[in-house]
Amino acid sequence: MRHGLTRCTEIRIISGSYRGRTGTAEAKVFQKSVDFPDEPAHGFHVTLDDGAWVTVRWDHARVLG
């Protein structure tokens, strides 16, 4: 997945605390995440299928397809 993921893209998280969960990308961000609290990184705000919001690094997600 590249940094250019568009809003409303369905994704699956492939690594980290939310591994295996699916959701929808809402916005591109450059900030810290739960799994890397001391390292700002490119990523996405994601609404999970259960309605929770998380921040996921770009390399920890794949487009569903």
N, CA, C and O atoms as a CHARMM CRD file, in Angstrom:
* protein
*
  260
    1    1 MET  N      0.84100  -1.16600   0.00000 PROA 1      0.00000
    2    1 MET  CA     0.00000   0.00000   0.00000 PROA 1      0.00000
    3    1 MET  C      0.88900   1.23200   0.00000 PROA 1      0.00000
    4    1 MET  O      1.86700   1.30300   0.74400 PROA 1      0.00000
    5    2 ARG  N      0.55500   2.16900  -0.81000 PROA 2      0.00000
    6    2 ARG  CA     1.33900   3.39600  -0.87900 PROA 2      0.00000
    7    2 ARG  C      0.74200   4.45400   0.02900 PROA 2      0.00000
    8    2 ARG  O     -0.35100   4.28700   0.57000 PROA 2      0.00000
    9    3 HSD  N      1.48700   5.56000   0.19000 PROA 3      0.00000
   10    3 HSD  CA     1.00800   6.67800   1.00600 PROA 3      0.00000
   11    3 HSD  C     -0.22100   7.31900   0.39500 PROA 3      0.00000
   12    3 HSD  O     -0.95000   8.02100   1.09500 PROA 3      0.00000
   13    4 GLY  N     -0.47500   7.10100  -0.88900 PROA 4      0.00000
   14    4 GLY  CA    -1.55400   7.77100  -1.59600 PROA 4      0.00000
   15    4 GLY  C     -2.91100   7.09200  -1.50800 PROA 4      0.00000
   16    4 GLY  O     -3.76600   7.33300  -2.36000 PROA 4      0.00000
   17    5 LEU  N     -3.13300   6.26700  -0.52100 PROA 5      0.00000
   18    5 LEU  CA    -4.41000   5.60400  -0.34000 PROA 5      0.00000
   19    5 LEU  C     -5.52900   6.63900  -0.27800 PROA 5      0.00000
   20    5 LEU  O     -5.38000   7.66700   0.38200 PROA 5      0.00000
   21    6 THR  N     -6.62900   6.38600  -0.94300 PROA 6      0.00000
   22    6 THR  CA    -7.72900   7.34400  -0.94100 PROA 6      0.00000
   23    6 THR  C     -8.73900   7.04900   0.15700 PROA 6      0.00000
   24    6 THR  O     -8.85400   5.92300   0.64100 PROA 6      0.00000
   25    7 ARG  N     -9.45800   8.08300   0.53200 PROA 7      0.00000
   26    7 ARG  CA   -10.47200   7.96400   1.57200 PROA 7      0.00000
   27    7 ARG  C    -11.53700   6.95700   1.15700 PROA 7      0.00000
   28    7 ARG  O    -11.84600   6.82900  -0.02800 PROA 7      0.00000
   29    8 CYS  N    -12.09100   6.25400   2.11500 PROA 8      0.00000
   30    8 CYS  CA   -13.15100   5.25200   1.93600 PROA 8      0.00000
   31    8 CYS  C    -12.66100   3.94600   1.32800 PROA 8      0.00000
   32    8 CYS  O    -13.47000   3.13200   0.88400 PROA 8      0.00000
   33    9 THR  N    -11.34900   3.73500   1.30300 PROA 9      0.00000
   34    9 THR  CA   -10.79800   2.47900   0.82200 PROA 9      0.00000
   35    9 THR  C    -10.89800   1.44400   1.94100 PROA 9      0.00000
   36    9 THR  O    -10.52100   1.72200   3.08000 PROA 9      0.00000
   37   10 GLU  N    -11.40000   0.26200   1.62300 PROA 10     0.00000
   38   10 GLU  CA   -11.51100  -0.82800   2.58900 PROA 10     0.00000
   39   10 GLU  C    -10.13600  -1.46100   2.76700 PROA 10     0.00000
   40   10 GLU  O     -9.47100  -1.79800   1.78700 PROA 10     0.00000
   41   11 ILE  N     -9.70700  -1.62300   4.02600 PROA 11     0.00000
   42   11 ILE  CA    -8.38200  -2.18000   4.29800 PROA 11     0.00000
   43   11 ILE  C     -8.44700  -3.28200   5.35000 PROA 11     0.00000
   44   11 ILE  O     -9.42100  -3.40300   6.09400 PROA 11     0.00000
   45   12 ARG  N     -7.38700  -4.07700   5.39000 PROA 12     0.00000
   46   12 ARG  CA    -7.17100  -5.06500   6.45200 PROA 12     0.00000
   47   12 ARG  C     -5.85000  -4.71600   7.10900 PROA 12     0.00000
   48   12 ARG  O     -4.86200  -4.47100   6.41600 PROA 12     0.00000
   49   13 ILE  N     -5.81600  -4.68800   8.42000 PROA 13     0.00000
   50   13 ILE  CA    -4.59300  -4.40900   9.16300 PROA 13     0.00000
   51   13 ILE  C     -3.80800  -5.71500   9.26200 PROA 13     0.00000
   52   13 ILE  O     -4.33700  -6.73400   9.70500 PROA 13     0.00000
   53   14 ILE  N     -2.54700  -5.67500   8.84600 PROA 14     0.00000
   54   14 ILE  CA    -1.75600  -6.91100   8.75300 PROA 14     0.00000
   55   14 ILE  C     -0.69600  -7.03800   9.82900 PROA 14     0.00000
   56   14 ILE  O     -0.01600  -8.06200   9.90300 PROA 14     0.00000
   57   15 SER  N     -0.53800  -6.01200  10.67300 PROA 15     0.00000
   58   15 SER  CA     0.48800  -6.06300  11.70200 PROA 15     0.00000
   59   15 SER  C      0.10300  -5.14600  12.85400 PROA 15     0.00000
   60   15 SER  O     -0.65200  -4.19200  12.67100 PROA 15     0.00000
   61   16 GLY  N      0.62100  -5.43800  14.03600 PROA 16     0.00000
   62   16 GLY  CA     0.38700  -4.57700  15.18800 PROA 16     0.00000
   63   16 GLY  C     -0.77300  -5.02500  16.05400 PROA 16     0.00000
   64   16 GLY  O     -1.27500  -6.14000  15.91100 PROA 16     0.00000
   65   17 SER  N     -1.19400  -4.15100  16.95000 PROA 17     0.00000
   66   17 SER  CA    -2.22600  -4.47000  17.94400 PROA 17     0.00000
   67   17 SER  C     -3.57600  -4.83500  17.33500 PROA 17     0.00000
   68   17 SER  O     -4.34400  -5.58700  17.93500 PROA 17     0.00000
   69   18 TYR  N     -3.86700  -4.31400  16.16300 PROA 18     0.00000
   70   18 TYR  CA    -5.17200  -4.55100  15.52900 PROA 18     0.00000
   71   18 TYR  C     -5.07700  -5.51300  14.34400 PROA 18     0.00000
   72   18 TYR  O     -5.93700  -5.49600  13.46300 PROA 18     0.00000
   73   19 ARG  N     -4.05800  -6.33400  14.31700 PROA 19     0.00000
   74   19 ARG  CA    -3.83200  -7.28800  13.22600 PROA 19     0.00000
   75   19 ARG  C     -5.08400  -8.12100  12.95600 PROA 19     0.00000
   76   19 ARG  O     -5.72000  -8.63100  13.87900 PROA 19     0.00000
   77   20 GLY  N     -5.42500  -8.24900  11.66600 PROA 20     0.00000
   78   20 GLY  CA    -6.56500  -9.05200  11.25400 PROA 20     0.00000
   79   20 GLY  C     -7.87500  -8.28900  11.18500 PROA 20     0.00000
   80   20 GLY  O     -8.83800  -8.78100  10.59600 PROA 20     0.00000
   81   21 ARG  N     -7.93900  -7.09600  11.77200 PROA 21     0.00000
   82   21 ARG  CA    -9.17400  -6.30500  11.75900 PROA 21     0.00000
   83   21 ARG  C     -9.32300  -5.60700  10.41800 PROA 21     0.00000
   84   21 ARG  O     -8.32800  -5.33700   9.74400 PROA 21     0.00000
   85   22 THR  N    -10.54300  -5.31600  10.03000 PROA 22     0.00000
   86   22 THR  CA   -10.81300  -4.60300   8.78900 PROA 22     0.00000
   87   22 THR  C    -11.52600  -3.29700   9.09000 PROA 22     0.00000
   88   22 THR  O    -12.14500  -3.12900  10.14100 PROA 22     0.00000
   89   23 GLY  N    -11.42100  -2.37500   8.13900 PROA 23     0.00000
   90   23 GLY  CA   -12.06000  -1.08200   8.31700 PROA 23     0.00000
   91   23 GLY  C    -11.92100  -0.22800   7.07400 PROA 23     0.00000
   92   23 GLY  O    -11.58500  -0.72000   5.99600 PROA 23     0.00000
   93   24 THR  N    -12.18600   1.05900   7.23900 PROA 24     0.00000
   94   24 THR  CA   -12.18900   2.00600   6.13400 PROA 24     0.00000
   95   24 THR  C    -11.21000   3.13900   6.42500 PROA 24     0.00000
   96   24 THR  O    -11.25100   3.73700   7.50000 PROA 24     0.00000
   97   25 ALA  N    -10.33100   3.43300   5.46800 PROA 25     0.00000
   98   25 ALA  CA    -9.39400   4.54200   5.62200 PROA 25     0.00000
   99   25 ALA  C    -10.16800   5.85400   5.54200 PROA 25     0.00000
  100   25 ALA  O    -10.98200   6.04700   4.63900 PROA 25     0.00000
  101   26 GLU  N     -9.91300   6.75100   6.48400 PROA 26     0.00000
  102   26 GLU  CA   -10.63000   8.02800   6.53500 PROA 26     0.00000
  103   26 GLU  C     -9.74900   9.22300   6.19900 PROA 26     0.00000
  104   26 GLU  O    -10.22600  10.17700   5.58400 PROA 26     0.00000
  105   27 ALA  N     -8.48000   9.19700   6.58500 PROA 27     0.00000
  106   27 ALA  CA    -7.60400  10.34600   6.34300 PROA 27     0.00000
  107   27 ALA  C     -6.14500   9.90700   6.39600 PROA 27     0.00000
  108   27 ALA  O     -5.78700   8.99400   7.14100 PROA 27     0.00000
  109   28 LYS  N     -5.29800  10.57600   5.58500 PROA 28     0.00000
  110   28 LYS  CA    -3.85900  10.35800   5.66800 PROA 28     0.00000
  111   28 LYS  C     -3.31900  11.21400   6.79900 PROA 28     0.00000
  112   28 LYS  O     -3.76300  12.34700   6.98900 PROA 28     0.00000
  113   29 VAL  N     -2.36200  10.68200   7.55200 PROA 29     0.00000
  114   29 VAL  CA    -1.78200  11.42100   8.67500 PROA 29     0.00000
  115   29 VAL  C     -0.28200  11.17100   8.75000 PROA 29     0.00000
  116   29 VAL  O      0.23000  10.21100   8.17500 PROA 29     0.00000
  117   30 PHE  N      0.41000  12.04300   9.46200 PROA 30     0.00000
  118   30 PHE  CA     1.80900  11.83700   9.82000 PROA 30     0.00000
  119   30 PHE  C      1.87000  12.07200  11.31200 PROA 30     0.00000
  120   30 PHE  O      1.97700  13.21200  11.76500 PROA 30     0.00000
  121   31 GLN  N      1.80100  10.98700  12.08400 PROA 31     0.00000
  122   31 GLN  CA     1.77600  11.10400  13.53800 PROA 31     0.00000
  123   31 GLN  C      2.17400   9.78900  14.17800 PROA 31     0.00000
  124   31 GLN  O      2.48400   8.81600  13.49200 PROA 31     0.00000
  125   32 LYS  N      2.16200   9.77200  15.50400 PROA 32     0.00000
  126   32 LYS  CA     2.51100   8.57500  16.25600 PROA 32     0.00000
  127   32 LYS  C      1.34500   7.59500  16.23700 PROA 32     0.00000
  128   32 LYS  O      0.19500   7.99700  16.05400 PROA 32     0.00000
  129   33 SER  N      1.63600   6.31800  16.42500 PROA 33     0.00000
  130   33 SER  CA     0.59500   5.29700  16.47400 PROA 33     0.00000
  131   33 SER  C      0.71200   4.51500  17.77500 PROA 33     0.00000
  132   33 SER  O      1.68900   4.67300  18.50700 PROA 33     0.00000
  133   34 VAL  N     -0.25700   3.68800  18.06300 PROA 34     0.00000
  134   34 VAL  CA    -0.26600   2.91100  19.29700 PROA 34     0.00000
  135   34 VAL  C      0.97500   2.02500  19.40100 PROA 34     0.00000
  136   34 VAL  O      1.59900   1.94800  20.46000 PROA 34     0.00000
  137   35 ASP  N      1.32900   1.36400  18.31600 PROA 35     0.00000
  138   35 ASP  CA     2.45300   0.42400  18.35900 PROA 35     0.00000
  139   35 ASP  C      3.81800   1.10100  18.33100 PROA 35     0.00000
  140   35 ASP  O      4.81600   0.49300  18.71600 PROA 35     0.00000
  141   36 PHE  N      3.87400   2.36400  17.87400 PROA 36     0.00000
  142   36 PHE  CA     5.13900   3.10900  17.80400 PROA 36     0.00000
  143   36 PHE  C      4.92500   4.51200  18.37500 PROA 36     0.00000
  144   36 PHE  O      4.92400   5.48500  17.62200 PROA 36     0.00000
  145   37 PRO  N      4.74200   4.63000  19.69100 PROA 37     0.00000
  146   37 PRO  CA     4.37600   5.91100  20.29400 PROA 37     0.00000
  147   37 PRO  C      5.46600   6.98300  20.24000 PROA 37     0.00000
  148   37 PRO  O      5.16900   8.16100  20.44000 PROA 37     0.00000
  149   38 ASP  N      6.70900   6.60900  19.97700 PROA 38     0.00000
  150   38 ASP  CA     7.79000   7.58600  19.92700 PROA 38     0.00000
  151   38 ASP  C      8.24600   7.92000  18.51100 PROA 38     0.00000
  152   38 ASP  O      9.19900   8.67900  18.33400 PROA 38     0.00000
  153   39 GLU  N      7.58100   7.36600  17.50300 PROA 39     0.00000
  154   39 GLU  CA     7.99600   7.56500  16.11800 PROA 39     0.00000
  155   39 GLU  C      6.85400   8.06500  15.25200 PROA 39     0.00000
  156   39 GLU  O      5.96700   7.28400  14.91000 PROA 39     0.00000
  157   40 PRO  N      6.84500   9.34400  14.88500 PROA 40     0.00000
  158   40 PRO  CA     5.83800   9.77600  13.91200 PROA 40     0.00000
  159   40 PRO  C      6.09000   9.04800  12.59100 PROA 40     0.00000
  160   40 PRO  O      7.23800   8.85800  12.18900 PROA 40     0.00000
  161   41 ALA  N      5.02100   8.64700  11.92800 PROA 41     0.00000
  162   41 ALA  CA     5.13900   7.92800  10.65800 PROA 41     0.00000
  163   41 ALA  C      3.92400   8.22000   9.79400 PROA 41     0.00000
  164   41 ALA  O      2.87600   8.62600  10.29600 PROA 41     0.00000
  165   42 HSD  N      4.07200   8.01000   8.48500 PROA 42     0.00000
  166   42 HSD  CA     2.93300   8.12800   7.58100 PROA 42     0.00000
  167   42 HSD  C      1.95500   7.01700   7.88500 PROA 42     0.00000
  168   42 HSD  O      2.34800   5.87800   8.13900 PROA 42     0.00000
  169   43 GLY  N      0.69300   7.35000   7.85900 PROA 43     0.00000
  170   43 GLY  CA    -0.32000   6.35000   8.12300 PROA 43     0.00000
  171   43 GLY  C     -1.70400   6.86700   7.80500 PROA 43     0.00000
  172   43 GLY  O     -1.87000   7.82400   7.04900 PROA 43     0.00000
  173   44 PHE  N     -2.69600   6.21900   8.39600 PROA 44     0.00000
  174   44 PHE  CA    -4.09000   6.53300   8.10800 PROA 44     0.00000
  175   44 PHE  C     -4.91900   6.45900   9.37500 PROA 44     0.00000
  176   44 PHE  O     -4.68300   5.61900  10.24300 PROA 44     0.00000
  177   45 HSD  N     -5.89100   7.34700   9.46700 PROA 45     0.00000
  178   45 HSD  CA    -6.93200   7.15900  10.47000 PROA 45     0.00000
  179   45 HSD  C     -7.89300   6.16900   9.85000 PROA 45     0.00000
  180   45 HSD  O     -8.28800   6.32200   8.69400 PROA 45     0.00000
  181   46 VAL  N     -8.26900   5.16400  10.60200 PROA 46     0.00000
  182   46 VAL  CA    -9.12000   4.09000  10.09700 PROA 46     0.00000
  183   46 VAL  C    -10.31700   3.91900  11.02400 PROA 46     0.00000
  184   46 VAL  O    -10.17200   3.88000  12.24600 PROA 46     0.00000
  185   47 THR  N    -11.49300   3.81900  10.43000 PROA 47     0.00000
  186   47 THR  CA   -12.67900   3.43500  11.18600 PROA 47     0.00000
  187   47 THR  C    -12.81100   1.93200  11.03200 PROA 47     0.00000
  188   47 THR  O    -13.03600   1.43200   9.93000 PROA 47     0.00000
  189   48 LEU  N    -12.67100   1.20800  12.14100 PROA 48     0.00000
  190   48 LEU  CA   -12.81200  -0.24500  12.09600 PROA 48     0.00000
  191   48 LEU  C    -14.27300  -0.61900  11.88700 PROA 48     0.00000
  192   48 LEU  O    -15.16500   0.20100  12.10100 PROA 48     0.00000
  193   49 ASP  N    -14.51100  -1.83400  11.47800 PROA 49     0.00000
  194   49 ASP  CA   -15.87900  -2.29500  11.21600 PROA 49     0.00000
  195   49 ASP  C    -16.78400  -2.20700  12.43700 PROA 49     0.00000
  196   49 ASP  O    -18.00400  -2.11200  12.30100 PROA 49     0.00000
  197   50 ASP  N    -16.18900  -2.23900  13.64200 PROA 50     0.00000
  198   50 ASP  CA   -17.00600  -2.12800  14.85900 PROA 50     0.00000
  199   50 ASP  C    -17.23200  -0.67900  15.28800 PROA 50     0.00000
  200   50 ASP  O    -17.85700  -0.43100  16.31900 PROA 50     0.00000
  201   51 GLY  N    -16.72500   0.28900  14.50000 PROA 51     0.00000
  202   51 GLY  CA   -16.94400   1.70000  14.77200 PROA 51     0.00000
  203   51 GLY  C    -15.80900   2.38800  15.51000 PROA 51     0.00000
  204   51 GLY  O    -15.81200   3.61300  15.62300 PROA 51     0.00000
  205   52 ALA  N    -14.83400   1.63500  16.01900 PROA 52     0.00000
  206   52 ALA  CA   -13.69100   2.22900  16.71200 PROA 52     0.00000
  207   52 ALA  C    -12.77000   2.92500  15.70300 PROA 52     0.00000
  208   52 ALA  O    -12.71300   2.54500  14.53400 PROA 52     0.00000
  209   53 TRP  N    -12.04900   3.95100  16.17700 PROA 53     0.00000
  210   53 TRP  CA   -11.07500   4.66200  15.35500 PROA 53     0.00000
  211   53 TRP  C     -9.67800   4.28700  15.80100 PROA 53     0.00000
  212   53 TRP  O     -9.40900   4.21000  17.00000 PROA 53     0.00000
  213   54 VAL  N     -8.77300   4.04900  14.84000 PROA 54     0.00000
  214   54 VAL  CA    -7.37000   3.77200  15.14600 PROA 54     0.00000
  215   54 VAL  C     -6.49300   4.48300  14.12600 PROA 54     0.00000
  216   54 VAL  O     -6.95500   4.87000  13.05200 PROA 54     0.00000
  217   55 THR  N     -5.22100   4.64900  14.47700 PROA 55     0.00000
  218   55 THR  CA    -4.23100   5.17600  13.54400 PROA 55     0.00000
  219   55 THR  C     -3.31100   4.02100  13.18300 PROA 55     0.00000
  220   55 THR  O     -2.76700   3.35400  14.06300 PROA 55     0.00000
  221   56 VAL  N     -3.13900   3.78500  11.88900 PROA 56     0.00000
  222   56 VAL  CA    -2.37400   2.64400  11.39700 PROA 56     0.00000
  223   56 VAL  C     -1.27100   3.13200  10.47200 PROA 56     0.00000
  224   56 VAL  O     -1.51500   3.94100   9.57700 PROA 56     0.00000
  225   57 ARG  N     -0.05100   2.63700  10.69300 PROA 57     0.00000
  226   57 ARG  CA     1.04700   2.96900   9.77400 PROA 57     0.00000
  227   57 ARG  C      0.73500   2.42800   8.38600 PROA 57     0.00000
  228   57 ARG  O      0.07400   1.39800   8.25200 PROA 57     0.00000
  229   58 TRP  N      1.21200   3.12100   7.34900 PROA 58     0.00000
  230   58 TRP  CA     0.90800   2.73900   5.97800 PROA 58     0.00000
  231   58 TRP  C      1.39200   1.33800   5.65200 PROA 58     0.00000
  232   58 TRP  O      0.77200   0.65300   4.83800 PROA 58     0.00000
  233   59 ASP  N      2.48800   0.89000   6.26700 PROA 59     0.00000
  234   59 ASP  CA     3.04200  -0.42200   5.94700 PROA 59     0.00000
  235   59 ASP  C      2.42500  -1.54500   6.80400 PROA 59     0.00000
  236   59 ASP  O      2.87000  -2.69000   6.73600 PROA 59     0.00000
  237   60 HSD  N      1.42000  -1.22100   7.59300 PROA 60     0.00000
  238   60 HSD  CA     0.74900  -2.21900   8.42400 PROA 60     0.00000
  239   60 HSD  C     -0.65800  -2.50200   7.93100 PROA 60     0.00000
  240   60 HSD  O     -1.46300  -3.08100   8.66000 PROA 60     0.00000
  241   61 ALA  N     -0.96900  -2.09900   6.69200 PROA 61     0.00000
  242   61 ALA  CA    -2.31100  -2.29700   6.15000 PROA 61     0.00000
  243   61 ALA  C     -2.24300  -2.69600   4.68000 PROA 61     0.00000
  244   61 ALA  O     -1.28300  -2.37100   3.98100 PROA 61     0.00000
  245   62 ARG  N     -3.26000  -3.39600   4.22500 PROA 62     0.00000
  246   62 ARG  CA    -3.37300  -3.80100   2.82000 PROA 62     0.00000
  247   62 ARG  C     -4.80100  -3.52300   2.35600 PROA 62     0.00000
  248   62 ARG  O     -5.75700  -3.64800   3.12100 PROA 62     0.00000
  249   63 VAL  N     -4.91900  -3.15000   1.10400 PROA 63     0.00000
  250   63 VAL  CA    -6.22600  -2.91400   0.51400 PROA 63     0.00000
  251   63 VAL  C     -6.94500  -4.24900   0.36600 PROA 63     0.00000
  252   63 VAL  O     -6.36000  -5.22400  -0.10500 PROA 63     0.00000
  253   64 LEU  N     -8.21000  -4.29200   0.76500 PROA 64     0.00000
  254   64 LEU  CA    -9.01600  -5.49900   0.57100 PROA 64     0.00000
  255   64 LEU  C     -9.34200  -5.61200  -0.90700 PROA 64     0.00000
  256   64 LEU  O     -9.59700  -4.60600  -1.56900 PROA 64     0.00000
  257   65 GLY  N     -9.33400  -6.79900  -1.41400 PROA 65     0.00000
  258   65 GLY  CA    -9.63000  -6.91200  -2.82900 PROA 65     0.00000
  259   65 GLY  C     -9.93500  -8.23400  -3.28600 PROA 65     0.00000
  260   65 GLY  O    -10.20100  -8.43100  -4.47200 PROA 65     0.00000
